[in-house]
Amino acid sequence: MKLTVKKSLNIRSPQQERGAVLVVSLIMLLIVTMIAVSSMQGTIMEEKMAGNTRDRNLAFQTAESSLREAETYVEGLASMGTFDGSGGLYGLTDSEPYYTDAATWSDTLYHVVGTAPHGSYEAPRYFIKHYTTVKGTEGALNMSGYGDNKGTGDITIFTMTARSTGASTDSAEVILRSFYGRTF
């Protein structure tokens, strides 16, 4: 007895094809696209965060350099005559401007524009206020003769306020305040 094996080909006519592979492929493509778009959005957000951090650091460093410039100005003073309540220099009896007020930083009557090189959007600004004078202890610290400390004279204390921005118009703004003392 002889067995014959018939091979049958499963050939379907175009009317019988339903396009299941095409539908599955499109769904897979949609899923991959959604993953890619989500990944790109996360990357864009991280890039914005890095840029904002850079702007904040730039503003902070520029404001700090402006404070150093104010300290250098005070160290170069021969007298307190320039502290007359204008141009960013305020005497003991003058009231200083409020540092969060926009006019303080836009009108040059209230501040000094920093001259140090900077990478910020606008030049840093500062103002200095003669805060108080602390009476010194001339010789009192060395009554027993121990050490080289001869005491101090009167110490004039200043408050210094500096403001700076980041690299663009809508970037970070940093305001720093410090106390600085000097003997005259």
C-alpha positions in Angstrom: 0.0 0.0 0.0 1.2 3.3 -1.0 0.4 6.4 1.0 0.4 9.7 -0.8 0.8 12.9 1.0 -0.9 15.8 -0.5 0.5 19.2 0.2 -2.0 21.8 0.4 -1.1 25.4 0.1 -3.0 27.8 2.2 -3.4 30.5 -0.3 -6.1 32.9 0.6 -7.8 35.2 -1.7 -7.6 39.0 -1.1 -11.1 39.0 0.2 -10.1 36.6 3.1 -7.1 38.7 4.3 -8.1 40.9 7.3 -4.8 42.9 7.9 -4.1 41.7 11.5 -0.4 42.1 11.0 -0.8 45.7 9.9 -3.0 46.5 12.9 -0.5 44.9 15.3 2.4 46.8 13.6 0.7 50.1 13.9 -0.1 49.5 17.6 3.6 48.6 18.3 4.7 51.7 16.3 2.4 53.9 18.4 3.7 52.5 21.7 7.4 53.0 20.6 6.5 56.6 19.5 4.9 57.3 22.9 8.0 56.0 24.7 10.2 58.2 22.6 8.2 61.3 23.1 8.1 60.8 26.8 11.8 60.3 26.9 12.4 63.5 24.9 10.1 65.4 27.3 12.1 64.2 30.3 15.4 65.2 28.6 14.1 68.6 27.7 13.0 69.1 31.3 16.4 68.1 32.6 18.1 70.5 30.2 15.9 73.4 31.4 16.7 72.5 35.0 20.5 72.5 34.2 20.2 75.9 32.5 18.3 77.3 35.5 20.9 76.0 37.9 23.6 77.6 35.7 21.8 80.9 35.7 21.3 80.8 39.4 25.0 80.1 40.0 26.0 82.8 37.7 23.7 85.3 39.4 25.0 84.2 42.8 28.7 84.5 41.8 28.2 87.9 40.2 26.4 89.2 43.3 29.2 87.9 45.4 31.8 89.7 43.3 29.8 92.9 43.6 30.0 92.5 47.4 33.7 92.1 47.1 33.8 95.3 45.0 31.9 97.1 47.7 34.3 95.9 50.4 37.2 97.1 48.2 35.5 100.5 48.0 35.2 100.7 51.8 38.8 99.7 52.3 39.9 102.5 50.1 37.9 105.2 52.0 39.8 107.9 53.8 36.7 109.4 55.4 33.0 108.9 55.7 32.2 112.1 53.7 30.9 110.3 50.6 28.1 108.6 52.6 25.5 111.3 52.0 22.4 109.3 51.2 22.8 109.4 47.4 24.5 107.3 44.7 24.2 104.1 46.7 26.1 105.3 49.8 24.0 105.9 52.9 25.2 107.5 56.1 24.4 106.5 59.7 21.2 108.7 59.8 20.1 108.0 56.2 17.4 105.4 55.6 18.5 102.8 53.1 16.2 101.8 50.2 14.2 98.6 50.5 16.2 95.9 48.6 13.2 94.1 47.2 11.8 97.2 45.6 12.4 97.3 41.8 13.1 101.0 41.9 16.1 100.5 44.1 17.8 98.5 41.4 16.6 100.5 38.3 17.4 104.1 39.5 21.1 104.9 39.8 20.3 107.3 42.7 19.9 104.3 45.0 22.7 102.0 43.9 26.2 101.7 42.5 26.7 99.8 39.3 29.4 97.2 39.6 32.4 97.4 37.3 33.8 93.9 37.7 33.5 91.8 34.5 30.5 89.6 34.6 28.5 87.2 32.4 25.1 88.1 33.6 22.4 89.8 31.6 22.9 93.1 33.3 25.7 94.6 35.5 25.5 93.8 39.2 24.5 96.5 41.5 25.1 97.3 45.2 24.5 99.8 47.9 26.4 100.4 51.2 24.9 101.7 54.4 26.9 102.9 57.4 25.2 100.7 60.0 26.9 101.6 63.3 30.2 102.2 65.0 31.4 99.9 67.7 33.7 101.5 70.3 37.1 99.8 70.5 39.0 98.5 73.4 42.3 100.2 72.7 44.9 98.4 74.8 42.4 96.7 77.1 42.9 93.2 75.6 46.6 93.2 76.4 46.5 94.2 80.1 48.6 91.2 81.2 51.1 91.7 78.4 50.4 88.3 76.8 50.6 88.0 73.1 50.8 90.7 70.4 47.2 91.8 70.5 47.1 95.5 71.2 43.3 95.8 71.0 41.4 97.7 68.4 40.2 101.1 67.7 36.6 102.0 66.8 35.1 99.6 64.2 32.8 101.1 61.6 30.3 98.6 60.5 28.6 98.7 57.1 25.8 96.7 55.6 26.3 95.9 51.9 23.5 94.7 49.7 24.2 93.4 46.2 21.9 92.2 43.4 22.6 90.4 40.2 20.8 88.3 37.5 21.6 85.3 35.4 22.4 85.2 31.7 19.0 86.0 30.3 16.1 88.5 30.8 13.9 86.0 32.6 16.5 84.2 34.6 17.4 84.0 38.3 17.8 87.1 40.5 20.0 86.9 43.6 20.2 89.5 46.4 23.0 89.1 49.0 23.5 91.1 52.1 26.5 91.2 54.4 28.1 93.1 57.2 31.6 94.5 56.9 33.7 96.2 59.5 36.6 98.4 59.2 38.8 100.5 61.6 39.5 104.1 60.5 
